[in-house]
Each structure stands twice: as structure tokens, then as C-alpha cells.
Amino acid sequence: MISNGITYAGIRQNRPTVGPFTWYDLTDGDPGNSYPANACSVSVSSHANDVSIQVLTTDGRVYETVCSVNDNTDTLTCDEVWTPLVSPTPGALKRLQQKDAAPRVPTELKNR
């Protein structure tokens, strides 16, 4: 989540009942001050016990930081170092399709 220029990552306990979120400010602990000041969108993905947080900036650049999930305590450990990634460019993106499905073309493009 981004709020007032700060990117947060949240985690909560889901067992035995759902608990409240614990939020981590991912902009305040980077020793190299690499957090992009113009971040406007955030994406989160998880792989095993790692959580990857990417931000998109207003000028189209993508940055990433990684946190580890501490299973026993339902907490995150984040280094808060933001690494620039290869940013998407128009026309270079791949579209996802359902298997054996015909691609959908917006109506306004069909009659061009």
C-alpha cells in the first residue's frame, strides 16, 4: 500500500483466527536512500517465505525490495534496499490468454 508517499507492507496471523495487520514502513530504513520518491503504485508477490514488493514510479520505472516472512512470529524482516528493475515498455508486454481462447479485441478497435 502507498499512502502519503510511503510504501507499507502488511502481514497478519491467519491461524487459528485472522488477526490484525502489522504494517511495516518500507521507506525509512534503507541505508542507501534508494526508495524512489515518486512511487505511485505497488505490487506484491510471494515465493515460499520471501515477499517481493515492487513499486512503479510516475516516470514509468520499476523498483523492488524483498522481505522474509518469519513464520513462527508472523512478522517480516525487510532490508528496504530498493533495486531498479527492467521497466516495461509499450508494445513489449505479453498478454495473458485462457488456453484455447480466442483473443478479445475491444469493440472500438474492431472497426479500424
C-alpha positions as CSV (number, residue, x, y, z in Angstrom):
1,M,0.0,0.0,0.0
2,I,1.2,3.5,-0.7
3,S,-0.1,6.3,1.5
4,N,1.3,9.9,1.5
5,G,4.4,8.8,-0.4
6,I,5.2,5.9,2.0
7,T,5.1,2.3,0.9
8,Y,3.9,-0.2,3.5
9,A,3.9,-4.0,3.7
10,G,1.4,-5.7,6.0
11,I,1.2,-9.1,7.5
12,R,-1.3,-10.7,9.8
13,Q,-1.8,-14.0,11.5
14,N,-4.3,-16.3,9.8
15,R,-4.3,-19.1,12.3
16,P,-6.1,-20.1,14.4
17,T,-8.1,-16.9,13.7
18,V,-7.5,-13.9,11.5
19,G,-5.7,-11.2,13.4
20,P,-5.0,-7.5,12.7
21,F,-2.3,-6.4,10.3
22,T,1.1,-5.3,11.4
23,W,2.3,-2.6,9.0
24,Y,6.0,-2.0,8.0
25,D,7.2,1.3,6.6
26,L,9.5,0.3,3.7
27,T,10.8,3.8,3.1
28,D,12.6,4.6,6.4
29,G,15.4,2.0,6.8
30,D,17.3,2.0,3.6
31,P,20.9,2.9,4.3
32,G,21.5,3.9,0.7
33,N,18.3,6.0,0.5
34,S,17.3,4.1,-2.7
35,Y,13.5,4.4,-2.2
36,P,12.0,6.2,-5.3
37,A,10.4,9.4,-4.1
38,N,7.9,9.4,-7.0
39,A,6.4,5.9,-6.4
40,C,2.7,5.8,-7.3
41,S,1.7,2.2,-7.4
42,V,2.7,-1.0,-5.6
43,S,2.6,-4.7,-6.4
44,V,3.3,-7.6,-4.0
45,S,4.1,-11.3,-4.7
46,S,5.2,-14.1,-2.5
47,H,7.5,-17.0,-3.2
48,A,7.9,-19.5,-0.3
49,N,9.0,-17.4,2.6
50,D,10.0,-14.3,0.6
51,V,7.8,-11.4,-0.3
52,S,8.7,-9.2,-3.3
53,I,7.4,-5.7,-3.3
54,Q,7.6,-3.7,-6.5
55,V,6.8,0.0,-7.0
56,L,6.1,1.8,-10.2
57,T,7.1,5.5,-10.4
58,T,5.3,8.3,-12.1
59,D,8.0,8.2,-14.8
60,G,7.5,4.5,-15.6
61,R,10.4,3.0,-13.7
62,V,10.0,-0.2,-11.5
63,Y,11.9,-0.8,-8.3
64,E,11.9,-3.8,-5.9
65,T,12.7,-4.7,-2.3
66,V,12.4,-8.1,-0.7
67,C,11.2,-9.1,2.8
68,S,11.4,-12.5,4.5
69,V,8.4,-13.9,6.4
70,N,9.1,-15.2,9.9
71,D,6.6,-18.0,10.2
72,N,6.8,-18.5,13.9
73,T,6.0,-14.9,14.7
74,D,4.1,-13.8,11.6
75,T,6.4,-10.9,11.1
76,L,8.5,-9.5,8.2
77,T,12.2,-8.8,8.0
78,C,12.9,-6.3,5.3
79,D,16.2,-4.8,4.2
80,E,14.4,-1.9,2.5
81,V,17.0,-1.7,-0.3
82,W,15.2,-0.7,-3.5
83,T,16.7,-2.2,-6.6
84,P,15.8,-0.8,-10.1
85,L,14.3,-3.5,-12.4
86,V,14.0,-3.6,-16.1
87,S,10.9,-1.5,-16.6
88,P,8.1,-2.4,-19.1
89,T,7.9,-0.5,-22.4
90,P,4.9,-0.1,-24.6
91,G,4.5,-2.9,-27.0
92,A,6.9,-5.2,-25.1
93,L,4.2,-6.6,-22.7
94,K,2.8,-10.1,-23.2
95,R,-1.0,-10.6,-22.9
96,L,-2.3,-13.5,-20.8
97,Q,-4.9,-15.6,-22.5
98,Q,-7.0,-18.5,-21.5
99,K,-6.0,-21.8,-23.0
100,D,-7.7,-22.3,-26.4
101,A,-9.5,-19.0,-26.1
102,A,-9.6,-16.5,-28.9
103,P,-8.1,-13.1,-28.1
104,R,-10.6,-10.5,-27.2
105,V,-10.5,-7.3,-29.2
106,P,-12.2,-4.2,-27.8
107,T,-15.1,-3.0,-29.9
108,E,-13.5,0.3,-30.7
109,L,-10.6,-1.5,-32.3
110,K,-12.5,-4.0,-34.3
111,N,-13.7,-1.4,-36.9
112,R,-10.4,0.2,-37.6
